Each structure stands twice: as C-alpha cells, then as structure tokens.
C-alpha cells in the first residue's frame, strides 16, 4: 500500500497555518493573553487542529506503510517509534502531545490554561520536527 502524499501535504499545510496563528497570539505577555478569553480559546482550537492533523498523518502512515490499524493517537506514535520511522525522544514527545489532545478534547473544562500556554510556547518545535520526518516519507 502506498502513502497518499497529497493527503499528508494537505495536513502538513494545515499544521503550518495553525502554528503561524498560534505564534501570532503567544508573542504577547501572559497578562495580556489571559485578559481576553478569546486568545486562549483560539490557542486551544489551533492546538486541537494541529494535534488532530498529526494524528491523521500518523494513522495514515501506520495503515499504509506499517499495515497497522490504531485506535488511539498515542499508540500510533508508539508504532512509528517501533518501526524506526521516528526517534525515541520525538516519539515520546508526540505521545505526550497526543494525550494532551485527549485532555483538550474530552476534559476541556478541566484544562489548565497555563499548561495550554506551555504547549503553545514550547512544543510547536516538536510538531515541526515531526513534519521534517514526514517530509522524508513523502
């Protein structure tokens, strides 16, 4: 089975657009960010879109390249590590992000806003690193 390069490129473009949007928001100090709830809502939404797109990419690669079906994004990234498609450290960071996605989507009422800001400020580079790895596959 062959990887659908167009599908992955579309997801990557979506991720890059959302990263740009998040970076435009997080450049402001915390006080300014948190004074308007729309800022955190926008960051959360963009993070969800990014993490969903990462999961979509991962499940596609697992299905097409590894012939494995996955039920959870965290398991998906674990499969990519086992197959040697991503390094252990990157895989662990992606698994952590997949679990954070679950929190944002399923336990959104109990998500710490400071943690959201930390992900937005510190973990987008993990996403960009994964995109580089994916670029080699497509």
C-alpha positions in Angstrom: 0.0 0.0 0.0 1.2 3.4 -0.9 1.3 6.6 1.2 -1.0 9.3 -0.1 1.5 12.2 -0.4 -1.2 14.7 -1.3 -3.2 13.9 1.8 -0.1 14.3 4.0 0.9 17.5 2.3 -2.6 18.9 2.9 -2.4 18.0 6.6 1.1 19.5 6.9 -0.1 22.8 5.3 -2.9 22.9 7.8 -0.5 22.4 10.7 1.9 25.1 9.4 -1.0 27.5 9.1 -2.2 26.8 12.7 1.4 27.1 14.0 1.6 30.6 12.4 -1.7 31.6 14.0 -0.6 30.4 17.5 2.7 32.2 17.2 0.9 35.4 16.4 -1.0 35.1 19.6 1.6 33.8 22.0 4.1 36.6 21.4 2.1 38.7 23.9 2.8 38.6 27.7 0.7 36.2 29.7 -1.3 39.1 31.4 -2.4 40.4 28.0 -3.1 36.9 26.7 -5.3 35.9 29.6 -7.1 39.2 29.9 -9.2 38.2 26.8 -10.6 34.7 26.9 -10.7 34.6 23.1 -6.9 34.4 23.0 -6.8 31.1 25.0 -9.8 29.8 23.0 -8.0 30.5 19.8 -4.8 28.8 21.0 -6.8 25.8 22.2 -8.7 25.5 18.9 -5.5 25.7 16.9 -3.7 23.2 19.1 -6.6 20.8 18.6 -6.5 21.2 14.8 -2.7 20.6 14.9 -2.9 17.6 17.1 -5.8 16.1 15.0 -3.8 16.6 11.9 -0.7 14.9 13.5 -2.9 12.0 14.4 -4.3 11.8 10.9 -0.8 11.7 9.4 0.3 9.1 11.9 -2.7 6.8 11.4 -2.3 7.1 7.6 1.3 6.1 7.8 0.6 3.3 10.2 -2.1 2.0 7.8 -0.3 2.4 4.5 3.3 1.8 5.5 3.1 -0.5 8.5 -0.2 -2.2 7.7 -1.4 -1.5 11.3 -4.7 -0.1 12.5 -4.6 2.1 15.6 -7.4 3.1 18.0 -5.5 5.9 19.8 -3.1 8.5 18.6 -0.7 7.8 21.4 -0.4 4.1 20.2 0.0 5.4 16.7 3.2 7.3 17.5 4.4 4.4 19.5 4.1 2.2 16.4 6.1 4.8 14.4 8.9 4.6 17.0 8.9 0.8 17.0 9.2 0.9 13.2 12.2 3.3 13.4 10.3 6.0 11.5 10.7 8.5 14.3 13.3 8.6 17.1 12.5 7.6 20.6 12.7 11.1 22.1 10.5 12.6 19.4 8.1 9.7 19.7 7.8 10.2 23.4 7.1 13.9 22.9 4.4 13.1 20.3 2.8 10.6 22.6 2.7 13.2 25.3 1.1 15.6 22.9 -1.5 13.0 21.8 -2.5 12.6 25.4 -2.8 16.4 25.8 -5.0 16.4 22.8 -7.3 13.9 24.5 -7.4 16.3 27.5 -8.3 19.3 25.4 -11.0 17.4 23.5 -12.5 15.2 26.2 -11.8 17.1 29.5 -11.7 20.6 28.1 -13.5 22.1 31.2 -10.5 21.0 33.4 -7.6 22.0 31.3 -5.1 24.3 32.9 -4.7 27.4 30.8 -1.0 27.8 31.9 -0.4 24.3 30.5 -2.0 25.3 27.3 0.4 28.2 27.0 3.3 26.0 27.8 2.4 23.6 25.0 1.9 26.6 22.6 5.2 28.1 23.5 7.4 25.0 23.9 6.0 22.1 21.9 5.4 23.6 18.4 9.1 22.8 17.7 8.2 19.1 18.3 5.5 19.4 15.7 7.9 21.0 13.2 10.4 18.2 13.8 7.8 15.6 13.1 6.9 17.5 9.9 10.5 17.2 8.8 10.5 13.5 9.4 7.2 13.2 7.4 8.7 15.2 4.6 11.3 12.4 4.1 8.4 9.9 3.7 6.5 12.0 1.1 
